[in-house]
Amino acid sequence: MIVITAAAKFILAIALLLGGIRSVSISLRQITGGMLHDLLKTYTSTPFKGFLLGVIATVFLQSSSIVTVMVVGFINGGVLSLTQGLAIVLGANLGTTVTSQFFSLEAGNLIFPLIIAGVSAYFLELVLRRNFGGKVLLGIAVVLSGIELMILAMEPLSATMFYQKLYIFSKGAPWKGIITGALVAAILQSSSVTIGMVVVLCRENLLTLPEALAIILGADLGTCTTSMLASYGTILPARQVAWGHLFFNMASLVIVLPFWQYFLWFISITADDFARQVANAHALYNLVGVIVFLPLVDKYASLLEYIITGTQRDKFY
């Protein structure tokens, strides 16, 4: 009975997290009135500008998957080039680390103030017929509620067979945790939620640092399935940027894994709090990949054009 209750809380927590993030995303897009789309199309004259735009867009939308799918769509529509799209995707990868930092906070005390502020702002919107961000505040409150509910659901998890099997599989080698994180993120279609689950598990001391870091690295890889699916049936450059997203995350793994023990040591000294260490690891991991790839984004685009070739059909686009 305890396991069933915990499972029900966990499912509800996932629903709150996904629903809250989606609500914040939609509400912010309504407030900006399409301005974000215009920014993506206009302010990408240099790779660095595109990178910054990807970071800002992902922080606003709280989803790197949405940004990468938008990039695939813009390239498919001929609005962005492959190089511009790749720069935005690199920024999106770094921007999503803000979410993991958000998960690492003790933010439960903010739920009721956010609800009060959100309801008040929404009431003003109805009266004055202007958007004051009430839905955004309420969406953030829903996300925080999902986090707190997930913590409650995770408390009895250590006694379940599921956790024991997950722990046993993820233990011993980084690649096992990477596979676990990739599968979970691919199923949930959200690296943010997957990493949030890992942070919550860390707060409950249900994962050690090596397992947690391996899972979040895998989660970044698993979320690439969203852009890969979105690119199906699109023009060649749109498919190339989706593959570029996947290769970037695979290459980031190749860069970090040889220095795994040093990576663990460095992360362990960045903070005293276990959950914050995991969030810091996610940020540092993506930052290393960006530092390596952003200066070479033009050459990376050329490489993708060389190795990801089209069919005869693509020549007519």
SERO-4910 file (N, C-alpha, C, O; in steps of 0.05 Angstrom, whole numbers):
BEGIN
 pado doro    nc1    nc2    nc3   cac1   cac2   cac3    cc1    cc2    cc3    oc1    oc2    oc3
  Met    A     17    -24      0      0      0      0     17     25      0     11     45    -14
  Ile    A     39     24     15     57     48     17     70     53    -11     72     76    -19
  Val    A     77     31    -24     89     34    -51     69     46    -71     77     63    -87
  Ile    A     44     37    -69     23     47    -88     19     77    -83     16     93   -102
  Thr    A     18     85    -57     14    113    -51     38    130    -61     34    151    -72
  Ala    A     62    119    -57     86    133    -66     86    136    -96     93    157   -107
  Ala    A     78    114   -110     76    115   -139     56    135   -149     61    149   -169
  Ala    A     33    137   -136     12    156   -143     23    185   -139     18    202   -156
  Lys    A     37    189   -117     48    216   -112     69    223   -134     71    245   -143
  Phe    A     85    203   -141    106    207   -161     94    214   -188    103    233   -201
  Ile    A     73    200   -196     60    205   -222     48    233   -222     50    248   -241
  Leu    A     35    240   -199     23    267   -197     44    288   -198     41    309   -209
  Ala    A     67    283   -185     89    302   -184    100    306   -213    106    329   -220
  Ile    A    103    285   -228    112    288   -256     92    304   -272    100    321   -288
  Ala    A     66    299   -268     45    314   -282     46    344   -275     44    361   -292
  Leu    A     51    350   -249     53    377   -241     78    391   -253     76    414   -262
  Leu    A    100    376   -254    124    388   -265    121    394   -295    127    416   -304
  Leu    A    112    374   -310    109    377   -338     88    399   -344     92    416   -362
  Gly    A     65    397   -330     44    417   -334     53    445   -327     46    464   -341
  Gly    A     67    447   -304     77    474   -296     96    486   -315     94    509   -321
  Ile    A    116    470   -324    136    480   -343    122    488   -369    129    508   -381
  Arg    A    103    471   -378     88    478   -403     72    504   -399     71    521   -418
  Ser    A     60    507   -376     44    531   -371     61    556   -371     54    577   -383
  Val    A     85    554   -358    103    577   -358    112    584   -386    113    607   -394
  Ser    A    118    563   -402    127    567   -429    106    581   -446    112    601   -459
  Ile    A     81    571   -445     59    583   -461     54    611   -452     50    629   -469
  Ser    A     53    616   -426     47    642   -416     68    663   -424     61    686   -431
  Leu    A     93    655   -422    114    673   -430    113    680   -460    118    702   -468
  Arg    A    106    660   -476    104    665   -504     80    684   -510     82    701   -528
  Gln    A     59    682   -494     36    700   -497     44    728   -490     36    748   -503
  Ile    A     60    731   -468     68    758   -459     86    771   -480     83    795   -486
  Thr    A    105    755   -491    124    767   -510    110    772   -537    121    787   -554
  Gly    A     87    761   -541     72    766   -566     87    759   -591     85    773   -611
  Gly    A    101    737   -591    117    728   -614    144    741   -616    159    736   -635
  Met    A    151    758   -597    177    772   -598    200    752   -598    220    757   -611
  Leu    A    197    730   -583    218    710   -582    224    698   -609    247    694   -617
  His    A    203    693   -625    207    682   -652    222    703   -669    240    695   -684
  Asp    A    215    728   -666    228    749   -682    258    751   -674    275    755   -691
  Leu    A    263    748   -648    291    749   -639    307    726   -651    330    729   -660
  Leu    A    295    702   -651    309    679   -662    315    683   -691    336    673   -701
  Lys    A    298    696   -705    302    700   -734    321    723   -740    336    722   -760
  Thr    A    322    743   -722    337    768   -729    364    769   -716    384    776   -730
  Tyr    A    367    763   -691    392    768   -676    410    744   -675    417    734   -653
  Thr    A    417    734   -698    435    711   -700    457    716   -721    466    698   -735
  Ser    A    466    741   -722    485    749   -743    513    737   -737    529    734   -756
  Thr    A    519    731   -712    544    717   -705    538    693   -688    517    692   -675
  Pro    A    556    673   -688    551    649   -671    548    656   -642    531    644   -628
  Phe    A    563    676   -632    561    683   -604    533    695   -597    522    689   -576
  Lys    A    523    712   -615    496    723   -611    475    701   -612    457    701   -595
  Gly    A    478    682   -630    460    660   -631    461    643   -606    441    634   -596
  Phe    A    485    639   -596    489    624   -571    475    638   -548    460    625   -533
  Leu    A    479    664   -545    466    679   -523    435    678   -526    421    676   -506
  Leu    A    426    680   -551    397    678   -555    386    651   -547    364    649   -536
  Gly    A    402    630   -552    393    603   -544    392    600   -514    373    588   -504
  Val    A    411    612   -500    411    611   -471    386    626   -460    372    615   -443
  Ile    A    382    651   -470    360    667   -460    333    654   -467    315    654   -450
  Ala    A    330    644   -491    305    631   -499    298    607   -482    275    603   -474
  Thr    A    319    591   -475    314    567   -459    308    574   -430    291    561   -418
  Val    A    321    595   -420    314    604   -393    285    614   -392    270    608   -373
  Phe    A    276    628   -413    249    638   -414    229    615   -417    209    614   -402
  Leu    A    234    597   -435    215    575   -441    218    551   -422    201    534   -422
  Gln    A    240    551   -407    245    529   -388    245    502   -402    237    481   -390
  Ser    A    254    501   -426    256    476   -441    275    478   -465    269    493   -484
  Ser    A    297    464   -464    315    464   -487    303    449   -510    309    455   -533
  Ser    A    285    430   -504    272    415   -525    255    433   -543    255    430   -567
  Ile    A    240    451   -530    224    470   -546    241    487   -564    234    491   -587
  Val    A    263    497   -553    281    514   -569    293    499   -592    294    509   -615
  Thr    A    302    475   -588    315    459   -609    294    452   -631    300    452   -654
  Val    A    270    446   -622    249    440   -642    242    464   -658    238    463   -682
  Met    A    241    488   -645    237    513   -659    259    518   -679    254    526   -702
  Val    A    284    512   -672    306    516   -690    303    498   -714    307    507   -737
  Val    A    296    473   -710    292    454   -732    270    465   -750    273    464   -775
  Gly    A    249    476   -738    227    488   -755    236    512   -770    228    515   -794
  Phe    A    251    530   -758    261    554   -772    280    547   -795    279    559   -816
  Ile    A    297    527   -790    316    519   -812    300    506   -834    305    510   -858
  Asn    A    280    490   -827    263    477   -847    248    498   -864    242    494   -887
  Gly    A    242    521   -851    228    542   -865    246    562   -880    237    581   -892
  Gly    A    273    556   -878    292    573   -892    298    599   -878    310    617   -890
  Val    A    290    602   -852    295    627   -837    322    627   -826    335    649   -825
  Leu    A    332    605   -816    359    603   -804    377    585   -821    367    567   -834
  Ser    A    403    590   -819    423    572   -832    430    551   -812    424    552   -788
  Leu    A    445    531   -821    454    509   -804    472    520   -782    470    512   -759
  Thr    A    491    538   -789    509    549   -769    494    565   -748    500    562   -724
  Gln    A    475    581   -756    459    597   -737    444    578   -718    442    583   -694
  Gly    A    432    557   -730    417    538   -714    434    524   -693    426    520   -671
  Leu    A    458    516   -702    476    502   -684    484    519   -660    486    510   -637
  Ala    A    489    545   -665    497    564   -644    474    566   -624    479    567   -600
  Ile    A    449    568   -633    426    570   -615    423    544   -599    417    545   -575
  Val    A    427    521   -611    425    496   -597    446    494   -575    440    484   -553
  Leu    A    471    503   -580    492    503   -560    483    521   -536    487    513   -513
  Gly    A    471    543   -542    461    561   -521    438    547   -505    436    551   -481
  Ala    A    421    533   -519    398    519   -506    408    498   -487    397    495   -465
  Asn    A    430    484   -494    441    464   -476    451    476   -450    448    465   -429
  Leu    A    463    500   -452    473    513   -428    450    526   -413    449    526   -388
  Gly    A    430    536   -427    408    550   -414    391    531   -397    380    539   -377
  Thr    A    389    506   -405    373    487   -390    385    480   -362    371    469   -345
  Thr    A    411    487   -358    423    482   -332    412    500   -311    414    495   -287
  Val    A    399    522   -319    386    540   -300    363    525   -285    359    529   -261
  Thr    A    350    507   -300    328    491   -288    339    473   -266    327    470   -245
  Ser    A    362    460   -271    373    442   -250    382    458   -226    380    448   -203
  Gln    A    391    483   -230    397    500   -206    372    506   -191    372    508   -167
  Phe    A    350    511   -206    324    516   -194    315    493   -177    304    497   -155
  Phe    A    319    469   -187    311    445   -172    327    441   -147    317    430   -127
  Ser    A    352    451   -146    369    447   -123    362    465   -100    373    462    -78
  Leu    A    345    485   -104    339    504    -83    318    493    -64    302    476    -72
  Glu    A    319    502    -39    298    495    -20    276    516    -24    274    536    -10
  Ala    A    259    511    -44    240    531    -53    211    526    -44    193    540    -53
  Gly    A    207    507    -27    179    501    -18    165    524     -5    141    527     -7
  Asn    A    180    541      9    168    564     23    158    585      4    143    603     12
  Leu    A    165    583    -21    157    604    -41    130    597    -54    118    614    -67
  Ile    A    119    573    -49     95    564    -63     71    582    -57     59    592    -76
  Phe    A     65    586    -32     41    601    -25     43    630    -32     24    642    -42
  Pro    A     67    643    -28     69    671    -37     66    674    -67     54    693    -77
  Leu    A     76    654    -82     73    655   -111     44    651   -120     35    664   -138
  Ile    A     30    634   -106      1    630   -111    -14    655   -106    -31    664   -123
  Ile    A     -9    668    -83    -23    693    -77    -17    715    -98    -34    729   -107
  Ala    A     10    717   -104     18    737   -124      6    731   -152     -3    749   -166
  Gly    A      5    705   -159     -5    697   -185    -35    702   -187    -44    713   -208
  Val    A    -50    695   -166    -79    700   -166    -85    729   -168   -103    738   -182
  Ser    A    -70    745   -152    -74    774   -152    -69    786   -179    -84    803   -189
  Ala    A    -46    778   -192    -39    788   -218    -60    780   -239    -67    795   -257
  Tyr    A    -70    755   -237    -90    745   -256   -116    761   -253   -129    766   -273
  Phe    A   -123    767   -228   -147    783   -223   -145    811   -236   -164    821   -247
  Leu    A   -121    823   -233   -116    849   -246   -118    847   -276   -127    865   -290
  Glu    A   -109    824   -287   -110    820   -316   -139    820   -325   -146    832   -346
  Leu    A   -157    807   -310   -185    806   -317   -198    834   -315   -215    841   -332
  Val    A   -190    849   -295   -202    876   -291   -191    896   -311   -206    911   -323
  Leu    A   -164    897   -314   -152    918   -330   -146    908   -359   -139    925   -376
  Arg    A   -151    883   -364   -147    871   -391   -118    876   -401   -114    882   -425
  Arg    A    -99    872   -383    -71    873   -390    -57    849   -377    -65    839   -356
  Asn    A    -36    840   -390    -22    816   -380      0    824   -360     19    838   -366
  Phe    A     -4    814   -335     15    820   -313     31    795   -305     45    796   -285
  Gly    A     29    774   -320     45    750   -314     33    732   -293     48    717   -280
  Gly    A      7    734   -288     -5    718   -267     -3    688   -272      3    673   -254
  Lys    A     -6    680   -297     -4    652   -304     24    642   -302     29    619   -295
  Val    A     43    660   -307     72    652   -304     77    646   -274     90    625   -268
  Leu    A     69    663   -257     73    659   -228     59    634   -218     71    618   -202
  Leu    A     35    629   -227     20    605   -219     34    580   -231     34    559   -218
  Gly    A     44    582   -255     59    560   -267     84    552   -251     90    529   -248
  Ile    A     98    573   -242    122    568   -226    114    555   -199    128    537   -190
  Ala    A     92    564   -188     82    552   -163     75    522   -167     80    506   -149
  Val    A     64    516   -190     57    488   -197     83    471   -199     84    449   -189
  Val    A    104    483   -212    129    469   -214    141    463   -186    150    441   -181
  Leu    A    141    483   -169    151    479   -142    135    459   -126    146    443   -111
  Ser    A    109    459   -130     92    439   -117     99    411   -126     99    392   -110
  Gly    A    105    408   -152    113    382   -163    139    373   -150    142    349   -144
  Ile    A    158    392   -146    183    385   -134    179    375   -105    190    355    -97
  Glu    A    163    390    -90    158    382    -62    143    356    -60    149    340    -43
  Leu    A    124    351    -78    110    326    -78    128    303    -86    126    281    -75
  Met    A    147    308   -104    166    288   -112    183    280    -89    190    256    -86
  Ile    A    191    299    -72    207    293    -49    192    274    -30    203    255    -20
  Leu    A    166    280    -26    150    262     -9    147    234    -21    148    214     -7
  Ala    A    145    233    -48    142    207    -61    168    191    -60    167    167    -60
  Met    A    191    205    -60    217    192    -60    225    180    -33    242    162    -32
  Glu    A    213    190    -11    221    181     15    220    151     19    239    139     30
  Pro    A    198    138     12    197    108     15    209     93     -8    208     68     -8
  Leu    A    221    107    -28    231     94    -52    254     75    -46    256     54    -60
  Ser    A    270     81    -26    293     64    -21    286     36    -13    303     18    -14
  Ala    A    261     32     -4    253      5      4    240    -11    -19    233    -34    -15
  Thr    A    238      1    -43    225    -13    -65    245    -28    -82    269    -21    -82
  Met    A    235    -48    -96    252    -64   -114    261    -47   -137    283    -51   -148
  Phe    A    244    -28   -146    251    -11   -169    276      5   -163    295      5   -179
  Tyr    A    277     17   -140    301     33   -133    325     16   -130    347     23   -139
  Gln    A    322     -7   -117    345    -25   -113    357    -34   -140    381    -35   -143
  Lys    A    339    -40   -159    349    -49   -186    362    -25   -200    383    -28   -213
  Leu    A    350     -2   -198    361     22   -211    388     28   -199    407     34   -213
  Tyr    A    390     27   -173    416     33   -159    437     13   -167    460     20   -172
  Ile    A    430    -13   -167    449    -34   -173    459    -31   -202    483    -34   -207
  Phe    A    440    -25   -220    448    -22   -248    466      2   -252    486      1   -267
  Ser    A    460     25   -239    475     50   -243    502     50   -229    519     67   -235
  Lys    A    506     31   -211    530     31   -195    553     17   -209    550     -2   -224
  Gly    A    577     28   -205    601     14   -214    615     26   -238    640     26   -240
  Ala    A    599     36   -257    612     48   -282    594     71   -292    570     69   -291
  Pro    A    607     92   -301    591    116   -310    571    109   -332    550    120   -334
  Trp    A    579     91   -351    562     85   -374    535     74   -366    516     77   -380
  Lys    A    534     60   -343    509     49   -334    489     71   -326    466     71   -333
  Gly    A    500     91   -311    483    113   -304    475    130   -328    453    141   -330
  Ile    A    493    132   -348    488    147   -372    465    134   -387    447    148   -397
  Ile    A    465    108   -389    443     93   -403    417     98   -388    396    103   -401
  Thr    A    417     97   -362    393    101   -346    382    129   -351    358    132   -356
  Gly    A    399    149   -349    390    177   -353    379    181   -381    359    195   -385
  Ala    A    393    170   -401    385    173   -429    357    161   -434    340    173   -447
  Leu    A    352    137   -423    327    123   -427    304    139   -413    283    142   -425
  Val    A    309    147   -389    288    162   -374    281    188   -388    258    195   -390
  Ala    A    302    203   -396    297    229   -410    283    225   -437    266    241   -444
  Ala    A    290    203   -451    277    198   -476    247    191   -473    231    199   -489
  Ile    A    241    177   -451    214    169   -445    197    194   -437    175    198   -446
  Leu    A    209    210   -419    195    233   -408    196    257   -428    180    276   -425
  Gln    A    213    255   -448    218    277   -467    225    303   -453    218    325   -462
  Ser    A    240    301   -431    248    324   -416    273    318   -399    271    302   -380
  Ser    A    296    330   -406    319    327   -389    316    342   -363    327    335   -343
  Ser    A    301    365   -364    297    381   -340    283    365   -318    292    365   -295
  Val    A    262    351   -325    248    334   -305    265    312   -296    265    305   -272
  Thr    A    279    299   -314    297    277   -306    318    286   -287    323    273   -267
  Ile    A    331    309   -293    352    319   -275    339    329   -249    352    326   -228
  Gly    A    315    339   -250    301    346   -226    296    322   -208    299    324   -183
  Met    A    289    300   -220    286    275   -205    312    267   -191    312    258   -168
  Val    A    334    269   -206    360    262   -195    367    280   -171    377    271   -151
  Val    A    362    306   -174    368    325   -153    352    318   -128    362    319   -105
  Val    A    326    311   -132    309    304   -109    319    278    -96    320    277    -71
  Leu    A    327    259   -112    339    234   -101    364    240    -85    369    228    -64
  Cys    A    380    259    -94    404    267    -79    397    280    -53    410    276    -32
  Arg    A    376    297    -53    368    310    -28    358    290     -8    359    295     17
  Glu    A    348    267    -17    339    246      1    361    225      6    357    204     19
  Asn    A    386    230     -4    409    212     -1    404    185    -12    412    165     -1
  Leu    A    389    183    -34    383    158    -47    402    152    -71    401    130    -82
  Leu    A    419    171    -77    439    167    -98    466    178    -88    466    198    -73
  Thr    A    487    166    -97    514    177    -91    521    196   -114    508    197   -135
  Leu    A    542    212   -110    550    232   -130    557    220   -157    548    230   -177
  Pro    A    573    198   -158    580    187   -184    556    177   -200    554    182   -224
  Glu    A    537    164   -186    513    155   -200    496    178   -210    486    178   -232
  Ala    A    493    199   -193    477    222   -200    488    236   -224    474    244   -242
  Leu    A    515    240   -224    527    255   -247    525    239   -273    520    250   -294
  Ala    A    528    213   -271    526    196   -295    498    198   -307    494    199   -331
  Ile    A    477    198   -289    450    199   -298    443    225   -312    430    226   -332
  Ile    A    453    248   -300    447    274   -313    461    277   -339    451    290   -357
  Leu    A    485    265   -342    499    266   -368    483    250   -388    480    258   -411
  Gly    A    472    228   -380    455    212   -398    429    226   -405    419    223   -427
  Ala    A    418    241   -386    393    256   -391    397    276   -414    379    279   -430
  Asp    A    419    290   -414    425    309   -436    425    294   -463    416    305   -483
  Leu    A    436    270   -463    437    254   -488    409    245   -496    402    245   -519
  Gly    A    393    236   -476    366    226   -481    347    246   -493    330    239   -509
  Thr    A    350    271   -485    332    292   -494    336    299   -523    319    312   -535
  Cys    A    358    289   -535    362    294   -564    341    280   -581    338    287   -604
  Thr    A    328    260   -570    307    246   -585    285    265   -594    273    261   -615
  Thr    A    280    286   -579    259    305   -586    265    319   -612    248    320   -630
  Ser    A    289    330   -615    297    344   -640    300    324   -663    294    331   -686
  Met    A    309    299   -657    311    279   -678    283    272   -689    280    270   -714
  Leu    A    264    269   -672    237    264   -681    225    287   -696    211    283   -716
  Ala    A    231    312   -686    220    336   -699    232    339   -727    219    352   -744
  Ser    A    256    329   -732    269    333   -758    260    313   -779    267    316   -802
  Tyr    A    245    294   -771    236    273   -790    219    286   -812    199    299   -806
  Gly    A    227    281   -837    211    292   -859    218    320   -867    205    332   -884
  Thr    A    238    333   -853    245    360   -859    268    361   -880    277    340   -889
  Ile    A    276    385   -888    297    388   -907    324    380   -894    326    378   -870
  Leu    A    344    377   -911    370    366   -902    383    383   -880    391    371   -860
  Pro    A    385    410   -882    398    425   -860    383    422   -833    396    422   -812
  Ala    A    357    419   -834    342    415   -809    349    389   -796    352    387   -772
  Arg    A    352    368   -813    361    342   -802    390    344   -792    397    331   -773
  Gln    A    406    359   -806    434    362   -798    437    375   -771    454    367   -755
  Val    A    420    395   -765    422    408   -739    413    389   -717    423    391   -694
  Ala    A    393    372   -723    385    352   -703    407    332   -697    412    326   -674
  Trp    A    420    323   -718    443    305   -714    466    320   -700    480    308   -683
  Gly    A    469    346   -706    490    362   -693    485    364   -663    504    363   -647
  His    A    459    366   -655    452    366   -627    460    340   -613    472    340   -591
  Leu    A    455    318   -626    462    292   -616    492    288   -614    502    279   -593
  Phe    A    506    295   -635    535    292   -636    549    310   -615    569    302   -603
  Phe    A    538    334   -610    549    352   -590    548    339   -563    568    340   -548
  Asn    A    525    327   -556    523    315   -529    540    290   -527    551    284   -506
  Met    A    543    275   -549    560    251   -549    589    260   -546    604    247   -531
  Ala    A    597    281   -560    625    291   -558    631    302   -530    653    299   -520
  Ser    A    611    315   -518    615    325   -490    621    303   -471    637    305   -453
  Leu    A    607    280   -475    612    256   -459    641    246   -463    655    240   -444
  Val    A    649    246   -488    676    236   -495    697    254   -482    718    245   -474
  Ile    A    691    280   -480    710    299   -468    713    295   -438    735    296   -427
  Val    A    690    290   -425    689    289   -396    698    262   -385    712    260   -365
  Leu    A    689    240   -397    693    213   -386    723    206   -380    728    194   -360
  Pro    A    742    214   -397    770    207   -390    780    221   -365    799    212   -352
  Phe    A    766    242   -357    774    257   -333    753    254   -311    749    272   -295
  Trp    A    740    231   -311    717    226   -294    723    231   -264    708    245   -250
  Gln    A    745    219   -254    752    221   -226    759    250   -219    752    260   -197
  Tyr    A    772    264   -237    779    292   -232    753    309   -232    750    328   -216
  Phe    A    735    302   -250    709    316   -252    693    313   -225    682    332   -215
  Leu    A    693    288   -215    679    283   -190    692    299   -167    678    311   -151
  Trp    A    718    299   -166    732    314   -145    726    343   -146    720    356   -126
  Phe    A    727    355   -170    723    384   -173    694    391   -165    690    411   -151
  Ile    A    675    375   -174    647    380   -167    642    379   -137    626    394   -126
  Ser    A    656    360   -124    652    357    -95    661    381    -79    652    384    -56
  Ile    A    678    398    -90    687    421    -75    673    447    -83    679    468    -73
  Thr    A    654    445   -102    639    469   -111    617    477    -92    608    500    -92
  Ala    A    608    458    -75    587    465    -56    586    443    -34    596    421    -38
  Asp    A    575    450    -11    572    431     11    547    415      7    545    392     15
  Asp    A    526    427     -5    501    413     -9    503    394    -32    512    401    -54
  Phe    A    493    369    -28    495    348    -48    479    355    -73    489    352    -95
  Ala    A    454    365    -69    438    372    -92    450    395   -108    449    394   -133
  Arg    A    462    414    -95    475    436   -109    499    426   -125    504    436   -146
  Gln    A    514    407   -114    536    395   -129    527    384   -155    540    387   -176
  Val    A    504    370   -155    494    357   -179    486    379   -199    492    377   -223
  Ala    A    473    400   -190    465    422   -207    489    436   -219    490    443   -243
  Asn    A    510    439   -203    535    452   -212    548    434   -233    560    444   -253
  Ala    A    547    408   -229    559    389   -248    546    391   -275    559    391   -296
  His    A    519    394   -275    505    397   -300    513    422   -315    517    421   -339
  Ala    A    516    444   -300    524    469   -312    553    468   -323    558    476   -346
  Leu    A    571    457   -307    599    455   -316    602    437   -340    618    444   -358
  Tyr    A    589    415   -340    590    396   -362    582    408   -388    596    406   -408
  Asn    A    560    423   -388    551    436   -412    569    459   -420    572    465   -444
  Leu    A    579    473   -400    597    496   -405    623    486   -419    632    500   -438
  Val    A    634    464   -411    658    453   -423    652    447   -453    669    454   -470
  Gly    A    630    434   -458    623    429   -486    620    454   -503    629    454   -526
  Val    A    607    474   -492    604    499   -506    631    513   -512    635    523   -534
  Ile    A    649    513   -492    675    525   -495    690    512   -518    705    525   -533
  Val    A    687    486   -521    701    471   -542    688    476   -569    702    480   -589
  Phe    A    661    475   -570    648    475   -596    641    503   -608    642    507   -632
  Leu    A    635    522   -590    626    548   -601    646    562   -619    638    572   -640
  Pro    A    672    562   -612    692    575   -631    694    560   -657    703    572   -677
  Leu    A    686    535   -657    689    519   -682    662    513   -695    660    494   -711
  Val    A    642    529   -689    615    522   -699    613    523   -729    598    507   -741
  Asp    A    628    541   -742    628    541   -772    640    515   -783    628    503   -801
  Lys    A    662    507   -772    674    482   -781    657    458   -774    655    438   -789
  Tyr    A    643    459   -751    625    438   -743    602    435   -763    594    413   -770
  Ala    A    592    458   -771    570    458   -791    580    445   -817    566    429   -830
  Ser    A    605    452   -826    616    440   -850    619    410   -847    615    395   -866
  Leu    A    628    401   -824    631    373   -819    604    358   -821    603    337   -832
  Leu    A    584    370   -809    557    358   -811    547    356   -839    534    337   -847
  Glu    A    553    377   -855    545    377   -883    559    355   -899    549    345   -918
  Tyr    A    583    349   -890    599    328   -903    590    300   -896    588    282   -913
  Ile    A    584    295   -870    577    268   -861    548    262   -862    540    238   -864
  Ile    A    530    282   -860    501    278   -862    492    287   -889    486    311   -893
  Thr    A    491    269   -908    484    276   -935    455    269   -940    443    252   -926
  Gly    A    444    281   -961    416    277   -967    412    257   -989    431    245   -999
  Thr    A    387    254   -995    379    236  -1017    374    253  -1042    377    278  -1042
  Gln    A    367    240  -1064    361    255  -1089    339    275  -1085    338    296  -1097
  Arg    A    320    268  -1067    297    285  -1062    305    312  -1050    293    332  -1056
  Asp    A    327    312  -1033    335    337  -1020    346    357  -1041    346    381  -1035
  Lys    A    354    348  -1064    366    367  -1083    345    385  -1096    352    405  -1109
  Phe    A    319    378  -1092    298    394  -1104    289    416  -1085    271    432  -1092
  Tyr    A    300    417  -1060    292    438  -1041    309    462  -1045    306    482  -1031
***
